[in-house]
Amino acid sequence: MLSSFLLVLLALPTLFLACLIIYVLFVPCIWLIWDTITPHLPLTGKDLLMGSECAICLDDIATDQPARLIPGCNHAFHVECADTWLSKHPTCPLCRAKLYREPSKSKRSSLHL
């Protein structure tokens, strides 16, 4: 009984390390694939999958009108509305998702050494 408990205790760090390595290798591959299959600019109202209303001015985005898609949350806005908002705020106007990733604590602490 004690040996099986000890075996489990020794296996847990190994399993954690294996999962961490897979995560570190897998997530960047997914982001790379996602970036290659998502549509790039120019984007128009006909390309929008989720609704066609600009949440900033509350007008519909016409099918031939240029649109701006926020990365991450995929909310869409008129180009003029989005550019005005994004020049003042680094977040999505609708859900307030950040448009940039903050550096991790390990990178931040190494900069202060």
C-alpha positions in Angstrom: 0.0 0.0 0.0 2.8 2.4 0.9 4.7 1.7 -2.3 1.6 2.5 -4.5 1.1 5.8 -2.7 4.8 6.6 -3.2 4.5 5.7 -6.8 1.6 8.1 -7.2 3.5 10.9 -5.5 6.4 10.4 -7.8 4.2 10.2 -10.9 2.4 13.5 -10.2 5.3 15.8 -10.9 6.2 13.9 -14.0 2.7 14.1 -15.3 2.5 17.8 -14.5 5.8 18.4 -16.4 4.6 16.4 -19.4 1.3 18.4 -19.5 3.2 21.7 -19.2 5.6 20.8 -22.1 2.7 19.8 -24.3 0.8 23.0 -23.5 3.9 25.1 -24.2 4.4 23.4 -27.6 0.7 23.1 -28.5 -0.7 26.6 -27.9 1.7 28.5 -30.2 0.9 26.0 -33.0 -2.9 26.6 -32.5 -2.3 30.4 -32.6 -0.3 30.0 -35.8 -2.9 27.9 -37.4 -5.7 30.3 -36.3 -3.8 33.3 -37.6 -3.4 31.7 -41.0 -7.1 30.6 -41.4 -8.8 33.8 -40.1 -9.6 36.4 -42.7 -7.3 39.4 -42.9 -8.0 43.0 -44.0 -9.8 44.3 -45.9 -13.0 43.1 -44.2 -16.5 44.2 -45.2 -20.0 43.8 -43.7 -20.7 40.7 -45.8 -17.7 38.9 -44.2 -19.2 39.2 -40.7 -20.6 36.1 -39.1 -21.9 37.4 -35.8 -24.3 40.3 -36.3 -23.8 43.4 -38.4 -24.5 46.2 -35.9 -21.7 48.5 -34.8 -21.8 48.7 -31.0 -20.2 52.1 -31.0 -22.6 54.1 -33.2 -25.4 51.4 -33.2 -25.8 51.6 -37.0 -25.8 48.5 -39.2 -22.6 47.7 -41.0 -23.6 47.5 -44.7 -22.4 44.6 -46.8 -20.1 46.8 -48.9 -18.9 48.9 -46.0 -15.4 48.4 -44.5 -15.4 46.8 -41.1 -12.8 46.4 -38.3 -12.6 43.0 -36.5 -11.1 43.0 -33.0 -8.7 40.1 -32.6 -9.5 37.7 -29.8 -13.1 38.5 -29.2 -14.0 38.9 -32.9 -16.4 41.9 -32.4 -16.9 44.0 -35.5 -17.3 47.8 -35.9 -17.2 50.4 -38.6 -13.6 51.3 -39.4 -14.0 54.9 -38.4 -15.8 54.0 -35.2 -13.2 51.4 -34.2 -10.2 53.6 -35.1 -11.6 56.5 -33.0 -12.2 54.2 -30.1 -8.9 52.4 -30.4 -6.9 55.6 -30.6 -8.0 56.3 -27.0 -8.5 52.9 -25.5 -6.5 49.6 -25.9 -9.6 47.5 -25.3 -12.6 46.2 -27.3 -15.5 48.7 -27.1 -18.0 46.0 -26.5 -16.4 43.5 -24.1 -13.4 45.5 -22.9 -11.0 42.6 -23.8 -7.4 43.8 -23.9 -5.9 44.1 -27.4 -2.4 43.2 -26.1 -1.0 40.6 -23.9 0.8 41.7 -20.7 4.3 40.2 -20.2 4.4 37.3 -17.7 5.6 37.9 -14.2 8.8 36.0 -14.9 9.7 38.2 -17.8 8.7 41.3 -15.9 10.8 40.4 -12.8 13.9 39.6 -15.0 13.7 43.1 -16.4 14.1 44.7 -13.0 17.3 42.8 -12.1 
